[in-house]
Amino acid sequence: MNCHELTTFLHAYVDGELPLSQALEVERHLEGCATCGRADAELRKLREAIQGADLYFPAPSALRARIRAPQGAAGAIKTRRFRVGNWLAVGAAFVLLATGGAWLFRLMWAGSSDEPLMQQLVASHVRSLMLASHKLDVESTDRHTVKPWFEGKLDYSPPVPDLADHGFGLIGGRLDYLDNKPVAALIYQRRNHTINVFLWPTDDASPSAPVLATRQTYQLVRWRQSGMVCWAVSNLNAAELQEFARLFQERMQ
């Protein structure tokens, strides 16, 4: 981890929000870099100062009395109008959900319930970029070399699409461990951007369109196809990563 990368993670590190693997990388860098060590110390001092500051100011008793006082007929009219407005807002929200519910569901699907897994995915992707020993177990641009390599190592055979004709070159694969199980990781390259694709079987056989999420400085795209759940992780721009996911899904069929 260099100084530029550390600035991305420092606030989350001080707040205790980083996965263990990333936190260890930050700590190793801080031990050997005096400049970043000072930035860490200053951020912690600022955090402590904000937490210790007395930023609460009680409302004056006269103001509290005015707020709690009966509002009379004019206040009742305003209250009724406000309630009507509330019901209109509820109705509009219901129409929005009815017409765009599938789209909203896909956005939610890439969020809350998958948050711990997404943290693991990003951590594994970052490790593969930082540690050569974690990037590849089998190095090859030939799908007919990479796919057979997984035989006997997993209880499923991952699809390995060839997307070189679209500018996404396969460079190899490896075994990884996510969500308490071993999984296949396929590695592709787009210019100087590495794409990690993690995939494993799922009980939900229905296909789903790619859904984009962003965590820290990385893009993640999730989809289901052919009984597999797939995650692509990269710092490639969102549009190209979504195009990669679409092509990958098409070639899985």
Stockholm file with secondary structure:
# STOCKHOLM 1.0

chainA/1-253         MNCHELTTFLHAYVDGELPLSQALEVERHLEGCATCGRADAELRKLREAIQGADLYFPAPSALRARIRAPQGAAGAIKTRRFRVGNWLAVGAAFVLLATGGAWLFRLMWAGSSDEPLMQQLVASHVRSLMLASHKLDVESTDRHTVKPWFEGKLDYSPPVPDLADHGFGLIGGRLDYLDNKPVAALIYQRRNHTINVFLWPTDDASPSAPVLATRQTYQLVRWRQSGMVCWAVSNLNAAELQEFARLFQERMQ
#=GR chainA/1-253 SS CCHHHHHHHHHHHHTTCSCHHHHHHHHHHHHHCHHHHHHHHHHHHHHHHHHHSCCCCCCCHHHHHHHHSCCHHHHHHHHHHHHHHHHHHHHHHHHHHHHHHHHHHHHHHTSGGGHHHHHHHHHHHHHHHHCHHHHCSEECSCHHHHHHHTBTTBSSCCCCCCBGGGTBEEEEEEEEEETTEEEEEEEEEETTEEEEEEEEECSCCSCEEEEEEEETTEEEEEEEETTEEEEEEESSCHHHHHHHHHHHHHHHC
#=GC SS_cons         CCHHHHHHHHHHHHTTCSCHHHHHHHHHHHHHCHHHHHHHHHHHHHHHHHHHSCCCCCCCHHHHHHHHSCCHHHHHHHHHHHHHHHHHHHHHHHHHHHHHHHHHHHHHHTSGGGHHHHHHHHHHHHHHHHCHHHHCSEECSCHHHHHHHTBTTBSSCCCCCCBGGGTBEEEEEEEEEETTEEEEEEEEEETTEEEEEEEEECSCCSCEEEEEEEETTEEEEEEEETTEEEEEEESSCHHHHHHHHHHHHHHHC
//
